[in-house]
Each structure stands twice: as structure tokens, then as C-alpha cells.
């Protein structure tokens, strides 16, 4: 029996027999813009290439710090328009942009990649790395820090910090968070620490820096008053060794007073007690030591003033060797002073403490014979009080090629003691005279 088939049946057979044509991959030649600012509002992108149609099922893939996919808004086979995803604009970094199209067989195929750069916010915030504050009381200290901001497009910027400059900050660390914005909607946040500490040692005062005390041959009792002041710690105390009221041997003794505040800052003060007796031993005061600058190779004249006082308060003659206003040689000399039964020693150190004197030209001028410049020579010398003439090193050196224009020459000289003098001057080289200009001058002169 013959079976009758509908016409649609044969049409389906014909379609099934036809080959399936896969869609070509899209090609991207350029994207514009290829670089945008974070949160800048430049959200519209143009993609140029080929094989974009039909747009049905086409998506643009952004891969980078975040991943996003979006369909084109409109376009032709060679150009598409797409809005940039907000999640991409909110996260700066480099993104790979590809066009994904259906391949006609139920899958997809990606185009060649292109690169989109999402740069940081339009506003830049400048904050300290850390801000150190010296405490002014047990409550803390005033922090006068500076925070600035600038917009890439020169527009207005606005700064808001959760802790303000000029405020009182407590001890230890406070984290300050600042937010900067501009007229483009750019936002930048940054944090820094304000560190408040007490680093100032207590200040110690004594009633008499050079204290005279009188007693017997066994020694003399010396008493004094000390005061201590600390900006932060009102309870700082001071102690001295030897203590006030102690028995001091005849002669000179150094007293050391020390004070610590609650933050372990140490203040130190030293003074001397000069003890005499009620007989022939006066209280003798001489310098602790003297350092003098040599005036010549022979040394220098040193002046000092020793003093001696007996238990009645009368001045007593003092003899010293070498005497005051003697010529002391370079080096260390021990001076011995005697007054009745009292004697003291101190040292005088004479050294070369002065750097050589530099003799440099104020300025040097030259005419360049060519575009390379001119060879310039100059005189530079140095003389030291002790050594005499010293070598001078200059850069650029005398006899060097100086380019047209102004060049700063730096010079230095050191003596045998290691004292160094520095100085500088300017060498000005005029550019070469043009041949035509030179010929015109010659004719004019004639």
C-alpha cells in the first residue's frame, strides 16, 4: 500500500541534508577610549572591527581585577557601541576586552583581545606617612599636620578628615582617615597615624653652679638647692651624687644631678663643689678645661682667670704654670695652679680648628670659538693659618672645556687637621659669533 507523505515532511528532509555553516569569529581592531579614569563618567565605548552582525547573542567581556559582561547597545558589522560596566569603572587596573559571538552550533567564540586601562581616581590625596607630635601635657599634644589634594583636571577639591589639624591628640597613636573629592566625583581615601610622645628631658637648676664650702682638714659639708621642671610630668624628681649635705674632701669635686620623668626621659646637670678649710687651704676655682684655636704654628695665647677664697671670704693670690696669657703650643698642656696649701690641675688643648681661606675669582667670562664651548683657565688657591698653602680641588677643573652658558664651579680645600673650606663661582661662556655677524662688525669698525 502506498503511503502519502505531507509536503512539510520532505522540506524537513531537505533542510537536514543541507550543511551547517559556522559563524566567523569577530575581529577587534581598536577600542575607544582605551584608557579611562576611575569613576570619571567616561562610560561609553566604541569598538571597531569586523563580523559583529548579527548582534543577537553578542557580548563584550571585560576580564581584569573584576570580570563583567555586557551586550552592545547598537552597531553595524564593523562598529559597536557599548556602555562600560560600572563595576569595571569602580576598580582601577588593566582589563582584557574581547567580543564573544555565537558560533552557530550552540557554542561561542571569542575575538582577539584588546586592552582597557582603568586608571585611579581623578583626585590625588597627599597625607603624611606618620606625624610625630611632642606632648605638651599629660593630656597629649597639638598636631598641626597638613593634608592637601589635587585634581587631575585642575578642578576644586574637598578634604574631610575624621580628626582635624590643630586639635589635642592623646598619647600614643591615633589613626586619621581623610577623604578627598573633586567636581568629577573622584574619591580618594587615605589614613595616617598621629604619634604623640614625650621626648623632652626634665630641666634641672642648681642654686650655685660653682659652690664654695669650708670646713676642717677632714673636709667640708656642702648644701645646695635643686629644682626640676618638666613640660609634661609635674612629678619629676631629681637626685644628686654626692648628695646635698654630704662631706666633701678638700679640693674640687664634680656633682652629677639626674632626673627622670615618667616617660624615662633623662635630664643631667653637673656642677662643682670647691672645698677649703678654716686654715691655710682656700677654696680654689680653676677652669675644668680649655680648648683654644691655634693662631699660628707656634700655638696661641690663652687667657684664663683662676680664683681662690679663704673661709673668711677674702681673695687669696693664685700662682699658675703656665701663667694666664701665656703662649700655649699646639697639643695638650697641663696647667697647675697653687694657692697656699690648695692646688688644682686642668688642661689646655690648642688645635687647628679653622678651615683654610679660599681665594676664588668672583666670576670668569670667556668667548666660545665654536658651538662646543671654550677652554677656560682660572686661578684658585687656599691658605691655612697653620699649614700655609693648601691644595684646592675644583670641578670642573681649570683648563676644562666649558659649554656655552653659565657653569657653576665648586671648589674645596682641606688642611692637615681635616678642616674643610668650600666655595663656588660662575664661569660664563658666550656663544660663538656668527661669521656673517663677525664680518659685519669688521666692516663697521673700518
Beta strands, then each sheet from edge to edge (+ up, - down):
strand 1: 27-32
strand 2: 35-38
strand 3: 44-50
strand 4: 59-63
strand 5: 67-70
strand 6: 74-75
strand 7: 79-83
strand 8: 93-102
strand 9: 108-110
strand 10: 114-121
strand 11: 123-126
strand 12: 130-134
strand 13: 141-143
strand 14: 148-151
strand 15: 157-161
strand 16: 167-169
strand 17: 172-182
strand 18: 187-197
strand 19: 203-206
strand 20: 210-215
strand 21: 220-221
strand 22: 226-229
strand 23: 237-241
strand 24: 247-248
strand 25: 251-260
strand 26: 266-277
strand 27: 283-285
strand 28: 289-293
strand 29: 300-302
strand 30: 307-309
strand 31: 315-316
strand 32: 319-321
strand 33: 326-328
strand 34: 331-339
strand 35: 342-351
strand 36: 357-359
strand 37: 363-367
strand 38: 374-376
strand 39: 381-384
strand 40: 388-390
strand 41: 393-395
strand 42: 400-402
strand 43: 405-414
strand 44: 420-430
sheet 1: 1+ 3- 7+ 6-
sheet 2: 2+ 10+ 8- 4+ 5-
sheet 3: 2+ 10+ 8- 9+
sheet 4: 11+ 14-
sheet 5: 12+ 18+ 17- 15+
sheet 6: 13+ 16-
sheet 7: 19+ 22-
sheet 8: 20+ 26+ 25- 23+
sheet 9: 21+ 24-
sheet 10: 27+ 30- 31+
sheet 11: 28+ 35+ 34- 32+
sheet 12: 29+ 33-
sheet 13: 36+ 39- 40+
sheet 14: 37+ 44+ 43- 41+
sheet 15: 38+ 42-
end
